[in-house]
Amino acid sequence: MKYISTRGAAPILTFEEAMLTGLARDGGLYVPETIPQMAAEEIAALAGLSYEEVAFRVMRPFVGDTFSDAEFGDIIAHAYAGFGHSARAPLVELSSNHFLLELFHGPTLAFKDFAMQLIGQLFEVALARRGERVTIVGATSGDTGSAAIEAFRGLDAVDVFILYPHGRVSEVQRRQMTTPTEANVHAIAIDGHFDDCQARLKDMFNDFDFRDGVRLAGVNSINWARVLAQVVYYFSSAVALGAPHRKVSFTVPTGNFGDIFAGYIAKRMGLGIDQLVVATNQNDILHRCLSTGAYQTQEVIPSISPSMDIQVSSNFERALFDAYDRDGAAVAQLMEDLKSTGGFCVSQGVQQRLANDFTSGRASEAQTTAAIAHWHQHSGELLCPHSAIGVHVAKAMRDNATPMITLATAHPAKFPAAVEAAAGLHPPLPERMADLYDRPERMSRVANDLSALKAFIEERITS
Ligand SMILES: *Cc1c(COP(=O)(O)O)cnc(C)c1O
């Protein structure tokens, strides 16, 4: 299995190389050269298997000969052993034919654990074999950073630096990043938005001297291995509801287009998906682009669903690459336009192609709050604000005959203030992390400035 860049001008890599590299050297994102297919019988045979077995069968063809079957099986087993639910990604029925896929039973209570726990194990095995170490730098709106720190804390071959927007993550998110005591973990509060953190991260990757000097590796949702890990729960949940014998639809609260893109890959592999619905908050660049063809960045407006407060949606580039018939030069041009003018327009043909795969909707702050209150009252289900956006949008988009699965991306206790304001109830943390508020915090505050960040990291890596 080979991986190519969405901008067509970077080296072609193996799975292992693409995973360790993150962002391609031409600024693009790695995607598989071809998408492996799963036949209906192979999908049917997933029924009744454990989550780990489904994960093995769905991901195996993408990994090539990077890992043996036995190694890959062990990696998957370790990745999901720390989850607080034996099904890993259980489905619950919210209302007739509308299901919630609970993706928040991992160690940091958000769906990012599915990918990050796997990536931690993949990196450890690959780096030990190569006798190398890497510096992981990530940008986070809250959940990626806590999941990355949890996955990499204490690993031998990795130093991990996480940039988060100062004052714009929830207290639980912040504490999950600032309370681990391992010396290889560094939480960095940046004076700026998430998009600033993401931009500085991209700057570091595009500074090849720095990148090679510290052996920079990326685990943001641009890393192909993360997208891959997320493909699994589309299969496990669809099969639980009758795939491949009937189609299902998914609604996905998204900002960076990572989670929904994993659903698109599942569809391309052969899973019978009817609708893939993109659900955004008031920072709705994806909804606007899918409805009008114009991808136009605006100011980020902080919301009660901070993990989706994004205006530059990195993974959308992967969808554009396919919509442009994998023409890397065309994608590179759009990204140039984005950089120089703050936006771009896709052609009508491309807009139509995107519309064949994705529909979209948005929820305002008031609609999000109302959805939390409504579902708590009517079903007893306490939704986190991100999941509530999904449920709100799903309700408007669904036809009642096709099962709709809304991805519940975080545990309500990760966003207690918004949940309490909406439902009048303080969501308690699960028992296993009840002492989070008592642990001492450790973080550094750094300016939104590339050279300051580079110096900070160079001083602290173990080489
Ligand atoms: C990261 C995150 C999202 C958005 O995920 P994308 O990678 O943008 O698709 C939604 N909800 C929660 C809770 C998150 O942590």
The ligand as a Tripos MOL2 file, in Angstrom:
@<TRIPOS>MOLECULE
LIG
   15    15     1     0     0
SMALL
NO_CHARGES

@<TRIPOS>ATOM
      1 C1        -12.4250   17.0330   17.6010 C.3       1 LIG1
      2 C2        -13.8370   17.0120   17.9960 C.ar      1 LIG1
      3 C3        -14.8540   17.2010   17.0630 C.ar      1 LIG1
      4 C4        -14.5640   17.5090   15.6160 C.3       1 LIG1
      5 O1        -13.8290   16.4910   15.0090 O.3       1 LIG1
      6 P1        -13.2090   16.6820   13.5490 P.3       1 LIG1
      7 O2        -11.8640   16.0600   13.6080 O.co2     1 LIG1
      8 O3        -13.2120   18.1110   13.2980 O.co2     1 LIG1
      9 O4        -14.0920   15.9350   12.6550 O.co2     1 LIG1
     10 C5        -16.1580   17.0940   17.4980 C.ar      1 LIG1
     11 N1        -16.4590   16.8540   18.7830 N.ar      1 LIG1
     12 C6        -15.5120   16.6740   19.7110 C.ar      1 LIG1
     13 C7        -15.9080   16.4160   21.1170 C.3       1 LIG1
     14 C8        -14.1700   16.7440   19.3470 C.ar      1 LIG1
     15 O5        -13.2230   16.5450   20.2740 O.3       1 LIG1
@<TRIPOS>BOND
     1     1     2 1
     2     2     3 ar
     3     2    14 ar
     4     3     4 1
     5     3    10 ar
     6     4     5 1
     7     5     6 1
     8     6     7 2
     9     6     8 1
    10     6     9 1
    11    10    11 ar
    12    11    12 ar
    13    12    13 1
    14    12    14 ar
    15    14    15 1
@<TRIPOS>SUBSTRUCTURE
     1 LIG1         1 GROUP 0 **** ****
